[in-house]
């Protein structure tokens, strides 16, 4: 369950930002994950709620956005979403592709007072 390890890391970031910005209470945390990270949003949300318990972020609303995996075909420069784990370009059939989006993990925004 890598959701717990990710939640611990991100809760540290949230608390660090809250301290730096002198927030007394964090009310909302928006988190983005790339599709390839394979995080189960419900498990991650539960893990994050537990890791922020007792901090300035305790009770904050948590929103998780899963970003689709986007690939770029090096042969024809077509950009396409990864579907059915097929890394083949639907435009030209090439397998010479690179991932442009889909492996990221970040705190998109933190709201507080």
C-alpha positions in Angstrom: 0.0 0.0 0.0 2.1 2.9 -1.3 -0.7 5.3 -0.7 0.4 5.6 3.0 4.0 6.4 2.1 2.8 9.0 -0.4 0.3 10.5 2.1 3.1 10.8 4.7 5.3 12.7 2.2 2.6 15.0 1.1 1.3 15.7 4.6 4.9 16.9 5.4 4.7 19.2 2.4 1.3 20.6 3.5 2.5 21.2 7.0 5.7 22.9 5.8 3.8 25.2 3.4 1.2 26.0 6.2 4.0 26.9 8.5 5.8 29.0 5.9 2.6 30.9 5.0 1.7 31.3 8.7 -1.7 29.4 8.3 -3.4 28.6 11.5 -5.8 26.2 9.8 -5.7 24.4 6.4 -9.2 24.0 5.1 -8.6 22.3 1.7 -5.9 20.3 0.0 -5.9 19.5 -3.7 -3.6 16.7 -4.8 -2.8 15.5 -8.4 -1.7 12.0 -9.4 -0.7 10.7 -12.8 -2.6 7.7 -14.0 0.6 5.6 -14.0 1.1 6.1 -10.2 -1.9 3.8 -9.7 -3.1 5.3 -6.5 -6.6 4.3 -5.3 -8.1 7.8 -4.4 -10.2 6.5 -1.5 -7.3 4.7 0.1 -5.0 7.7 -0.4 -7.7 10.1 1.1 -8.1 7.9 4.2 -4.3 7.7 4.6 -3.9 11.5 4.2 -6.6 12.1 6.7 -4.8 9.9 9.2 -1.4 11.5 8.6 -2.7 15.1 9.0 -4.6 14.2 12.2 -3.5 16.5 15.0 -1.9 19.1 12.6 -3.1 22.4 11.3 -4.6 20.5 8.4 -6.7 18.2 10.6 -10.2 18.1 9.1 -9.2 19.7 5.8 -11.3 18.8 2.7 -9.2 16.6 0.4 -9.7 16.6 -3.3 -7.8 14.1 -5.5 -7.5 14.5 -9.3 -6.1 11.7 -11.4 -4.4 13.0 -14.6 -4.6 10.8 -17.7 -1.4 9.4 -19.1 -0.5 11.3 -22.3 2.1 10.0 -24.7 4.0 11.6 -27.6 4.8 9.6 -30.7 8.4 10.4 -31.7 7.7 9.3 -35.3 4.7 11.5 -36.1 4.5 13.9 -33.1 1.0 12.8 -32.3 -0.1 13.2 -28.7 -2.5 10.6 -27.4 -4.0 9.3 -24.1 -2.9 5.9 -22.9 -5.8 3.5 -23.3 -5.9 -0.2 -22.5 -2.2 -0.1 -21.7 -1.3 0.3 -25.4 1.8 2.4 -26.0 1.3 2.2 -29.8 0.5 5.5 -31.6 -3.0 5.3 -33.0 -2.0 7.7 -35.7 1.0 5.9 -37.3 1.3 2.6 -35.4 4.8 3.4 -34.1 5.9 2.1 -30.7 8.5 4.9 -30.4 6.6 6.9 -27.8 7.4 8.8 -24.7 5.3 9.6 -21.7 4.5 13.4 -21.4 2.1 13.2 -18.5 1.0 10.4 -16.1 3.8 9.9 -13.6 3.5 13.0 -11.5 2.5 13.4 -7.8 2.0 16.9 -6.4 0.0 19.1 -4.1 -1.9 21.4 -6.5 -3.1 23.8 -3.9 -3.6 24.4 -0.2 -6.3 26.7 1.2 -6.4 28.0 4.7 -6.7 30.9 7.0 
